[in-house]
Amino acid sequence: MDNLTIGGKELQNRLFIGTGKFPSKNMIPKVIKTSGAQVITMALRRVDLSSKEENILDYIPKDCILLPNTSGARNAEEAVRIARLAKAMGCGNWIKIEVISDNKYLLPDNYETIKATEILAKEGFIVLPYMSPDLMAAKSLVNAGAAAVMPLGAPIGTNRGLQTKELIQIMIDEIDIPIIVDAGIGKPSHATEAMEMGASAVLVNTAIATAGDPIEMAKAFSLGVKAGRLAYLSKFGPERKFAEASSPLTGFLNEQ
Amino acid sequence: MSFYEEYLKFKNMNFEKFFDGITKGDVLRVLGQPKLNEYDLLTLLSPAARSHLEEMAQKAHSLSVQHFGKTVLLYTPMYLANHCVNRCSYCGFNVENNIVRKKLTLEEIEKEAKTISATGLRHILLLTGESRKESPPSYIIEAVKVIKKYFDSISIEIYPLTEDEYRKVIKAGVDGLTIYQEVYDEDIYDKVHIAGPKKKYKFRLDAPERACRAKIRNVNIGSLLGLNNWKKESFFTGLHAKYLQDKYSHVEVSISLPRIRPHAGSFGDIYPVDDKSLVQIMLAFRLFLPRVGLTISTRERQELRDNLIKLGVTKMSAGVSTEVGGHSSSSKSDSQFEISDKRSVEEVRKAIASKGYQPVFKDWMHI
């Protein structure tokens, strides 16, 4: 079995799903079901345990792994506080660190993210930090105890695909923990591309939540991720500059 | 550096001449651009753009969905006190108006908070008039401490504070500030603010910036539509939002579009802003600043509010009373202005859902 292991959990499905931006929370369980996603992220700031109807956790099947995120944190200290609140609220010990102090582009602050990762990993959290793709920052995150790293493909919500492809490829080649491409993935083909490159998983929210039919789109993404992973495992043939016929006409000259 | 310097750059601009030069082609060119500058904003506010509202709306809709999803955050105001020392010609709380004045005690505040939170709302906006004697910052801080138990996000819409005072209210639990300049035109500002501390134009203009420096999370600004030509006022509002967004990127900036409503007193000198103009302003803001929040209050009619959702509204008030103690008290004060959309929180929730949008009750927590 081609499983992905994070924090001691074996995952069969390599599509992670975000729960923001949906027109209705009722869609979330259906999206999770059709995609087969096992890891579901949600902003802790949106979790309302006091409300039966509005509590996002009630829309996530119990067998999923909750990946609360620290959306709204502007520095390491706030991210740490939100992570601890998530644990206290019963959301488990997985945490996606998002530290963003730039509301214009929503780009993560790698330095503060590394600081938060170090503190939370020591406290026993399974830490998945969201980051701007950068090899040295990723190495620091590994040293800080991250369980996986989540580089962005393009600014969050843009659906523009793998604009940071070269940097992500270097991270995939050089970093030993799982690389999960997060943010910017707008089409199933983008997800396929990330998986073909050797990413361990992808996280998708906006592209599914704002699709005309989010439930069917979730299925399309799931297939895209599977196709990309299968292609990666099957190993690509070499790329050549010139065409090479599959049945060469001059082969007999070499046969003696 | 203050936004005042930005204001001065455009203060004496001949807007009419600029608008006269804008053609249909200019509007279409702006619509084709991924990033807009201040002259593009002005182009979208021009009379020529009025014929292209549908194209603007399509683009504004897709930008809004991209950045905010199909969601609308709900909140409600809670009036703590209506004592006021200012003489503002357009406001029901004007010191000269002979209205019932009231200030809630901490017990009454708790009762009001309980009543409002029972509707499911988790975001609250606290309001007072300007009276440092009746509702000083220490009173606001006490109120916040009581209210914190019931709400996950607390914003204030009170008189402008100093940076140090903002720091104190933020420490007590405030995460958002709403403060309208009312009118950016300095001369009109001086005319409509007849007397009182609110006469200080610059102290008010710099208030959002002081709150940003004190590390507030959200700032909501606006001009009171009707006090001046809306094209000019909206231009300065947009510039102000951009200024704050550029300079304080850790702060979520949003803009309200309040139109003058009937109120106690007599202010007759109103520049009309029809629905079409309101829509044009909203769309221009969304295209100019795709990530800025847009707030529509119950000043507007329910049908209009429902129709504005898809154009890019991100925040709406619901279940509103503009009276002090209006939710739970038997002895209410007089109101600041008359609201138009009188629906309950539940009715607004349903209306948003019926548009294919998710009503969001909670989008923050005390950390």
Interface residues (C-beta under 8 A of the other chain):
Chain A: G20 K21 F22 P23 S24 K25 A43 L44 R45 R46 V47 D48 S51 E53 E54 G72 A73 R74 E78 R81 I82 L85 S101 D102 N103 K104 L106 G157 T158 N159 T206 A209 T210
Chain B: V65 Q66 H67 F68 G69 K70 T71 G120 R122 D152 R217 Q245 D246 S249 H250 V251 E252 V253 R291 A353 G356 Y357 Q358 V360 F361 K362 D363 W364 M365 I367
